[in-house]
């Protein structure tokens, strides 16, 4: 069992890893993207103190190198659900299940909104995990909506199983597809349609019929991850110590609200991990 599970590898999550390392805690870091994908797209950052006029990509590389120096266990899979245990929490990822005494949510903010029909059809033809649900669509047609370059592995896996994969991407692929049944279309998804199950994706270029729809984005709705978590609108509700309403669960960074600033995210990451350290230490003393 890990002392602290940190979900999200942006500035808040990596700052938390570094401080947890200084405090000699056993940490698992979950990030299915490219560690701060949104920040990496910034060409020039002028207001991060001590590192003026640096690109977002270079800044994230520095954050990541420092965090990795503390040897956290890095899990390159998205956390699909978090379940309270007694004590601690169980985190289910695509390929395994992990346990931790405390959890820090450093999810960033969703840069894409849920599609109409997505929530209602989740588990009824809509999935966020190819490893978990791909086998249900062996020999069938599926649609993929992807905002992560790292989703290539999942899309190729679906290409092995399915008769046809129609992909709608928000990025430009840099490598050719290994499977000839993967087709990328230049269309923007508008809605997922179906009665008892997903049957099609409506786009600005027409309708794509599919037996299943897979969505790969950096941040999925928090309500799917931890249903009992208290929210303040679209953001996770926290106090000044970054505590949520669930004992042992903390949150930091853009997922707690505005202003969306790197320094704020890093500071909250440190505050959250110090609160998590205190929580874990109290558990150990019982």
Rosetta blueprint (number, residue, H / E / L):
1 X L
2 X E
3 X E
4 X E
5 X E
6 X E
7 X E
8 X L
9 X L
10 X L
11 X H
12 X H
13 X H
14 X H
15 X H
16 X H
17 X H
18 X H
19 X H
20 X H
21 X H
22 X H
23 X L
24 X L
25 X L
26 X L
27 X E
28 X E
29 X E
30 X E
31 X L
32 X L
33 X L
34 X L
35 X L
36 X L
37 X H
38 X H
39 X H
40 X H
41 X L
42 X L
43 X L
44 X L
45 X E
46 X L
47 X L
48 X L
49 X L
50 X L
51 X L
52 X L
53 X L
54 X E
55 X L
56 X H
57 X H
58 X H
59 X H
60 X H
61 X H
62 X H
63 X H
64 X H
65 X H
66 X H
67 X H
68 X H
69 X L
70 X L
71 X L
72 X L
73 X E
74 X E
75 X E
76 X L
77 X L
78 X L
79 X E
80 X E
81 X E
82 X E
83 X E
84 X E
85 X L
86 X L
87 X L
88 X L
89 X E
90 X E
91 X E
92 X E
93 X E
94 X L
95 X L
96 X L
97 X E
98 X E
99 X E
100 X E
101 X E
102 X E
103 X E
104 X E
105 X E
106 X L
107 X L
108 X L
109 X L
110 X L
111 X L
112 X L
113 X L
114 X L
115 X L
116 X E
117 X L
118 X L
119 X L
120 X L
121 X L
122 X E
123 X L
124 X L
125 X L
126 X E
127 X E
128 X L
129 X L
130 X H
131 X H
132 X H
133 X H
134 X H
135 X H
136 X H
137 X H
138 X L
139 X L
140 X L
141 X E
142 X E
143 X E
144 X E
145 X E
146 X E
147 X L
148 X L
149 X H
150 X H
151 X H
152 X H
153 X H
154 X H
155 X H
156 X H
157 X H
158 X H
159 X H
160 X H
161 X H
162 X L
163 X L
164 X E
165 X E
166 X E
167 X E
168 X E
169 X E
170 X L
171 X L
172 X L
173 X L
174 X L
175 X L
176 X L
177 X L
178 X L
179 X L
180 X L
181 X L
182 X E
183 X E
184 X E
185 X L
186 X L
187 X L
188 X L
189 X E
190 X E
191 X E
192 X E
193 X E
194 X E
195 X L
196 X L
197 X L
198 X E
199 X E
200 X E
201 X E
202 X E
203 X E
204 X L
205 X L
206 X E
207 X E
208 X E
209 X E
210 X L
211 X L
212 X E
213 X E
214 X E
215 X E
216 X E
217 X L
218 X L
219 X L
220 X L
221 X L
222 X H
223 X H
224 X H
225 X H
226 X L
227 X L
228 X L
229 X L
230 X L
231 X E
232 X E
233 X L
234 X L
235 X E
236 X E
237 X L
238 X L
239 X L
240 X L
241 X L
242 X L
243 X E
244 X L
245 X L
246 X L
247 X L
248 X L
249 X E
250 X E
251 X E
252 X L
253 X H
254 X H
255 X H
256 X H
257 X L
258 X L
259 X L
260 X L
261 X L
262 X H
263 X H
264 X H
265 X H
266 X H
267 X H
268 X H
269 X H
270 X H
271 X H
272 X H
273 X H
274 X H
275 X H
276 X H
277 X H
278 X H
279 X H
280 X H
281 X H
282 X H
283 X H
284 X H
285 X H
286 X L
